[in-house]
Amino acid sequence: MKDRLYFRQLLSGRDFAHGDPVAAGMVNFVYLIGDRQTKTCLVVDPAYAVQELLDLAAQDEMEIEGVLATHFHPDHIGGDLMGHSVQGVQELLELRPVQVHAQRIEAPWIQEMTGISKTDMSLHDSGDLIHVGEIPIRLIHTPGHTPGSQCFLVEGNLVAGDTLFLQGCGRTDLPGGNSKDLYHSIHDKLAKLPDETVIFPGHLYSEAPSATLQETKSLNYVFKPKTEEEWLRLFSG
């Protein structure tokens, strides 16, 4: 299946949304994941310039047939970002009516942020498997940054959203954040994936755009606490 996998990492302000200072400052990654044979793909966290994302997929002869939402924050799915109106899933659905795949618990947060309806979403639980063409994508519920944050595992690649960066992890001091939950998401779920898993984060907060889990474990300080108590002393408050 590796020959069929289509996987593209796009950086806001560089690969799309040129000239948008918010996009450039937030350095979000958007991902296109698809099946080269069926020429269909899903877009992860479309924001800032949705028509450009559709066009970039089309340039690769791929058609976007759905959205994967890591979490509800506006720099990932659109909405109000500190007074700035960010394009996202609502504008994408106006151009291409597709389903937004999200964790069940995140649905009301996504609706409030974007204005889309519940019928626009396909709601999932942790461990659910969805397919784009013949490419399987495993959904992993990783609460902490938000209640319904999720990561996507596809053929040894983990799209980690804001749950885990190559350096650091998502904040827990925003609405819905929970430091204890984030500890368990990182240490009990993501850390137990194979060391050769390649981590693709939600933002470019490091020099490299991706790294293996083994490399990330050795360099990222979030793996230093070995107990929940140690974690909470470092990351709470």
C-alpha positions in Angstrom: 0.0 0.0 0.0 3.0 2.3 0.4 3.1 2.9 -3.3 -0.5 4.0 -3.2 -0.1 6.4 -0.3 -0.3 10.1 -1.1 1.0 12.2 1.8 1.7 15.9 1.5 2.7 18.3 4.2 1.9 22.0 3.6 3.1 25.0 5.6 0.8 28.0 6.0 2.4 31.2 4.8 4.9 29.3 2.6 3.1 26.7 0.6 -0.3 28.4 0.7 -1.9 31.6 2.1 1.0 33.6 0.8 1.0 37.2 2.1 -1.3 36.3 5.0 0.6 37.5 8.2 -1.6 35.5 10.5 -1.0 32.3 8.5 2.8 33.0 8.4 3.0 33.8 12.1 1.0 30.7 13.2 3.1 28.3 11.0 0.3 25.7 10.8 0.8 22.5 8.9 -2.0 21.2 6.7 -1.8 17.6 5.4 -3.3 15.9 2.4 -3.6 12.1 2.8 -4.9 10.0 0.0 -4.8 7.0 -2.4 -2.9 7.7 -5.6 -4.9 5.0 -7.5 -8.4 6.4 -6.7 -7.0 10.0 -6.8 -9.0 10.9 -3.7 -7.6 12.4 -0.5 -8.6 13.9 2.9 -7.4 17.2 4.1 -6.2 17.6 7.7 -7.0 20.9 9.4 -7.8 23.1 6.4 -7.5 26.8 7.3 -6.5 30.3 6.0 -6.9 29.7 2.2 -9.2 26.8 1.4 -9.5 27.3 -2.3 -5.7 27.2 -2.5 -5.7 23.8 -0.7 -8.3 22.5 -3.2 -6.1 23.8 -6.0 -2.9 22.2 -4.6 -4.7 18.8 -4.4 -6.0 19.2 -7.9 -2.5 20.0 -9.2 -1.5 16.6 -8.0 -4.6 15.1 -9.7 -6.2 14.5 -6.3 -9.7 15.4 -5.2 -10.5 16.2 -1.6 -13.4 14.0 -0.4 -13.3 14.8 3.3 -11.8 16.6 6.3 -9.9 15.3 9.2 -10.1 17.7 12.2 -7.4 17.3 14.9 -9.3 19.8 17.2 -11.5 22.8 17.3 -9.1 25.7 17.5 -9.5 28.3 14.7 -6.0 28.1 13.3 -6.8 24.5 12.4 -10.4 24.6 11.3 -11.3 28.3 10.9 -13.2 30.8 13.0 -12.3 33.8 15.1 -8.6 33.9 16.1 -8.0 36.8 18.4 -10.1 39.1 16.3 -8.9 37.7 12.9 -11.5 35.9 10.8 -9.8 32.6 9.6 -11.2 30.6 6.7 -11.7 26.9 7.5 -14.1 24.1 7.2 -17.2 26.2 6.8 -15.8 27.9 3.7 -14.4 24.5 2.4 -17.9 22.9 2.7 -19.4 25.8 0.7 -17.0 24.9 -2.1 -17.1 21.2 -1.7 -19.7 19.5 0.5 -17.8 16.8 2.3 -17.9 15.3 5.8 -15.7 16.5 8.7 -14.3 13.6 10.7 -14.0 14.5 14.4 -14.0 12.8 17.8 -17.5 12.7 19.2 -16.7 14.8 22.2 -15.3 17.6 20.1 -18.4 18.0 18.0 -20.1 20.9 20.0 -16.8 22.8 20.2 -16.3 22.5 16.4 -19.9 23.6 15.8 -19.6 26.7 18.0 -16.3 27.7 16.5 -17.2 27.2 12.8 -20.9 27.3 12.5 -21.2 24.0 10.7 -24.0 21.6 11.6 -23.8 18.2 13.2 -24.9 16.7 9.9 -21.7 18.0 8.4 -19.7 15.8 10.7 -18.9 12.1 10.9 -18.4 11.5 14.6 -15.9 8.9 15.8 -14.4 7.2 18.9 -10.8 6.4 19.6 -9.5 3.5 17.5 -11.9 4.0 14.7 -10.6 3.1 11.2 -11.6 5.2 8.2 -10.4 4.7 4.6 -9.6 7.1 1.8 -9.6 4.8 -1.2 -7.9 1.7 0.1 -5.6 3.6 2.5 -6.6 3.0 6.2 -6.3 5.8 8.7 -6.5 5.0 12.4 -8.0 7.7 14.6 -6.5 8.1 18.1 -8.3 10.2 20.7 -5.7 12.2 22.5 -7.4 14.6 25.0 -5.5 17.2 26.8 -5.0 20.2 24.5 -8.7 20.0 23.9 -11.3 17.4 25.0 -11.6 15.8 21.6 -8.1 16.2 20.2 -7.2 13.4 17.9 -4.2 12.1 16.0 -4.1 10.1 12.7 -1.9 7.1 12.1 -1.4 6.1 8.5 1.3 3.6 7.4 3.8 4.5 10.1 3.1 8.2 9.9 1.5 10.0 12.8 -0.2 13.3 12.2 -0.1 14.6 15.8 -1.9 18.0 15.6 -1.3 20.0 18.7 -1.0 17.0 21.0 2.7 16.5 20.4 5.3 18.7 18.7 8.9 17.7 18.0 9.8 20.1 20.8 7.1 20.5 23.4 3.4 19.8 23.3 0.0 21.6 23.1 -1.1 24.1 25.7 -3.6 23.1 28.4 -4.4 26.6 29.7 -7.0 27.3 27.0 -10.7 26.3 27.3 -11.1 22.6 27.5 -7.5 21.9 28.2 -6.5 19.4 30.8 -2.9 18.7 31.8 -3.5 15.3 33.3 -5.3 14.1 30.2 -2.4 15.3 28.0 0.1 13.4 30.1 -1.8 10.1 29.5 -2.4 10.9 25.9 1.3 11.3 25.3 2.7 8.7 27.7 0.1 6.0 27.5 -0.9 6.3 23.9 1.6 8.0 21.6 4.8 6.9 23.4 3.8 3.3 22.9 3.7 3.5 19.1 6.7 1.9 17.3 9.9 4.0 17.6 10.1 4.2 13.9 6.8 6.0 13.6 7.3 9.4 12.0 5.8 12.3 13.8 4.2 15.1 11.8 3.1 17.9 14.1 0.4 20.6 13.7 2.9 23.5 13.7 6.5 24.1 12.7 7.9 24.8 16.1 11.2 23.1 15.5 13.9 23.2 12.8 12.8 19.9 11.3 9.2 19.4 10.0 9.1 15.8 11.1 11.1 13.2 13.1 10.8 9.6 14.2 9.2 8.9 17.6 12.5 7.6 18.8 14.2 10.9 18.0 11.4 12.9 19.5 11.5 10.8 22.7 15.2 11.5 23.1 15.0 15.3 22.5 11.6 16.4 23.6 11.4 17.4 27.3 7.8 16.2 27.5 9.1 12.7 27.8 11.3 13.4 30.8 8.6 13.1 33.5 8.1 9.4 34.3 5.0 9.8 36.4 1.8 11.8 36.4 2.9 13.6 39.5 6.2 14.7 38.0 4.3 15.9 34.9 1.8 17.9 36.9 4.5 19.6 38.9 6.1 20.7 35.6 3.1 21.4 33.4 0.2 22.5 35.6 -0.5 26.1 36.4 
